[in-house]
């Protein structure tokens, strides 16, 4: 079969022949239809992700470890955790019997790969107890997940949405899809602090943070009251760390600000996952939630893997 094959840690997958998978006991062959390539997949292949050691034990291998495909009877499914060295970027892969779920009928497989990305936007409800009318700040709103979070916050009834990013052209696009105010973080610390202060109005109720590090440090400093007062509660949801994995947290940023920091997985259970996923599917079916994808054939994987021009579109390999 044809596949994208990774030969070395930090290398670029190459389009070439790879042995067909053979199903063992309690395994199934998946005919792959579409695979989203995300930053985490590249980090694993580069050996820089905490999960790299688990996945890079046997080279060469086919990278990326979830996707959309069909069973032998034609049922469209989402699959994950294929048996190594058979990742998702191949014409076929092999998974354990429990490692797939049926997908909603009628969806383009390429779009189906991105449905799960919107779940991080739904964490404003599952992790932070969002109620309609509240103000939401999306830190890192120009990426794929950040843009979807802006759309989700608007669909959930946010009273006001503030969005941050580093590119003015992309921030204009984010405003067009639902943000009320945008902030460019590529400015001095003083200018960024003033922008957060000017934009917060009577306060940020929920912060969905895909950035962390410097922008969030500065944000938290601006939430400390200037005089003794009861700070308005601000629930910060830690989702990603595209600006860096570490921040310095001053004691008064928590003691007097009313800030609560939680992880995006807070509140997630099989029941809540089913509920939020169902809502995402319903919005997508109704055309209320749209997904920007850049489709490329598997044969173009070498060039596609190195692309840096996607600007808010998800790279999806289609087969």
N, C-alpha and C positions, 0 to 999 in steps of 0.2 A: 504494500500500500504506500501511498504518498503521505509524507508527514513533515512537520517542522522538527528538526533534530538538533538538540543541543549537545555539543561534543566536549565542551569544557566550561568550567565555572567562569562566568563573566563573558562568555562568548555570545555570538549571534546565532540563533537557530537557522539552520539551512534547510531548504526544500529538497528532499531526496527520498529515496526508498527506505522503508523500515519494515521489519518483519510484521506480518499480520498477527494481532493478538489471538490467542486461543483460550476460550473460556474454560475455567476449571469448575469444580463443584461449587454450586451456589453462586455462580457468576454469570453475567450476561454480556454479550457484545452489543455495543452502541454504535450505530452509524451516525457519525457527527455531522451536524448541520450548521452550527454557528457557535463561535467562541469569542467572548469579549476578552481582550488583552488589557489588563490593568497595570498600574504602577507596581502593585504588590507582586504580580507575576514576574515583572522585570527584575525587581529587587531579589526575589528568590533565585532567579537564574543567575544573577550577579553575585550571589553569595553574601549579600548584605542584609538580608531579612532574618529575623530570629528563627523562622521555619526553614531556612535554606538547608541546614544540616539534615533535616528529616527527608527532604525531597531530592537532594543531590548525592545520595549515597551510591547511585549506580549510573554511570555515564557510558555511552550516550543514552539520552532519554528524550522523550517528547514532553515539552513543558506545557504549563497551564493545567489547572486541575479541576476545572468545572466547565460546563457548557450545556448546549442544547443538542439533542439528537433524537433518533427514533429507535424503537425496539424492532425486533424481527417482524412483528405484526403491524408496523407502521405507526404505533402510538408515539406521539411527540412527548418527550420527557426532558426535564432538567436533571443533570447528573453531576456527581462530585466524587472526589477521592478515587480516581481510577487506579488500578494496580500498576505500580511502577514496573518497568519504565514507560508505560503507556499513558501519557498525558492526553489532554484534550485536542491539541493541535495536530490532528491526524484524521484520515478518512474514517478510521475506526478506533475504538478504545474498549476497554473491558473494566467492568465495575462489579462490586459485590451486589447481591440481589436486593439489598435494602438501600443502595446508594443512588436512587433516582426517584423523582416524583413526577406524576403526569402534569403537563402544562395545559393552560387554558386553550381550548380549541379556537382556531381562527387567527392565532397570532403569528406574525412574521417571526421566524426563529431568531433573526438578528435583533429584533426588538425585545424578544423574550429574554435575551441574555442580560438586558439592562434593568429589567423589572426590579430585581433585588436591590439595585443600587439606591432606589428611592426609599428603601426601608430606613436608611440613616436619617432621612428627613422626617420620617414618622416618629423618630425618637423624641421629638419635642413633646409628643403625647405620652409615649410609653416610659420614657426616662424622666421627664420633667413635669408631667401633668398639665400641659398647655391647655388653656381655655380660650375660646374665640374672643377676639378683641385685644389680646395681649400683643406686646411689641416683641418682635423676634430679630435678633442680630445673627446673621450667617457669616461667620468668619471663613473666608476662602470660598467665595460664591462663584468664582469664574470657572472652576473645574466642573467635571461632569456631575459628581455627587452634590456639589454646592449649588449648581443651577437647579437641579431637581429639588433640592431642599427649599429653595426660594419658591418654586412652583407649588410644592406640597404645603408650605406655610400659608400661601395665599388660598389654596383650596380648603385648608382647615379653618380659615377665617381669621388670620392674623390682622390685628388692627393696623399695624405698621411694620414694615420689613426694612431693616438696614442691612446692607451687604458690603463686604470688603473684598478687595482684590488688588493686583499690582499693575493692571493694564487698563488704561482709560477706555480704549475701544471695547474691550470685553465687558467692562463695567457698564457701558452704555447698553450693551445687549442684555445684561442682567436687569437693568432698570426696565427695559422693554418687556421682560417676561414676568415682572411683578414686584421688583424692589422699589420702595418709595424713596430711599436715600442710599447713595453709594459712597464708599470711602476708599481712596487709594492708599494702601499701606506703604508704598514705596516713597515715603517722605521721611523727614527727620522725626526723631522721637517726640520732640515738642509739638510739631505740626500734627502728628498722628494722635497724640493725647488730646489736642484741642479739637480735632475732628470727631473723636469719640464723644467728647463732652458736648459739642454742638449738636450732634445727631441724636443724643439719647432722650431728649425731651424730658418726660417725667420718669424715665428709667427704662432699662432693658429688662424685660421679664424673663426671657429665655435667650441664651446664647448657644448656638450650634457651632462648635469649633472644629474646623478641619485644619487649622494652622498650628496652634500652640506656640510655644517659644516667644520671640520678641513681641509680635502683635498682641498676644494675650497678656503678657506681662504688663504692657502699656495700658491695655484695656482695664485690667484689674486695678491698677493704680488710680485710674480716673473714677473708679466706683467707690473709693474711700471717701467718706463725708469730710468736709472741711472743718466742721465743728462737731461736738458731741451730739449725736442724733441716732435715731433708729433707721438704719439703711433699708431701702426698699429691697426686698428679696430678689436676687437675680440667680436663676438656675443655669449654670454653665455645664453643657454636655460635651465631654471630650470624645471626639470622633477620630480625628486624624492629627498628623504632625508634620505637614508639608513644610512648615517654616522651621522645624527642628523638634527633637524629642524631649527637650528639657526646658523648664522655665524656673526662674527664681521667684518664689512666692513670699512676699512680705507678710508678717504676722497680721498687721492691721488690714491687709486685703481681705482677710476672713473675719477678723474679730469684730470690726465695726461696719463692714460694708453690706452685710446681709447676703453675701455670695455663698452659694452652695455649688460644689463641683462633683459631678457624677460621670460615670462612663456611659457610653451609648448603649451598652448591653443591659443596663439597669431596667428592670421591669419586663424583660423579654422572657416569655415562656412559650411552649408550643401553642397555647391558646391565643396569646397576644400576637405571635408571629402569624398565625393563620388569619387573624382578624385584620392586621395591617396589610398583609399581602393581598387579601381579598379586596380591601379598599383601593389599593394601587391598581389592581387588575380592573376594577369597576371604573375608575377614572380613565384608565387607558382605553377601555372599550368605548367609553362615551366620548373620547377625543378631548377630554378635559386635561389630561396629563400626557404630554408628548415627550419623545425621547430623540435626542440627536445622536445618530450613529454614523460612522464612516466605514462602509463596507469595503473589504479588500479580499481578493481570493487567496487561498492558502499558498499558491505559487509565488505570491509577492511578499512572503513573510519576512524575508531578510530586510528589504527596504522598509516595510511597515513597522517592524520592531524598533527601528531607529528614528521614526518620525517624531518631530517635536512641534508640528504645526497644527495640531488637532483643535486646540483652543475651545474646550468645552464639549467636544464631540467624543464619543466612546469609539475606540477602534474595535471593530468586530470582524473577525475572519470568517468568511462563509465558504461552505463546501458544497 
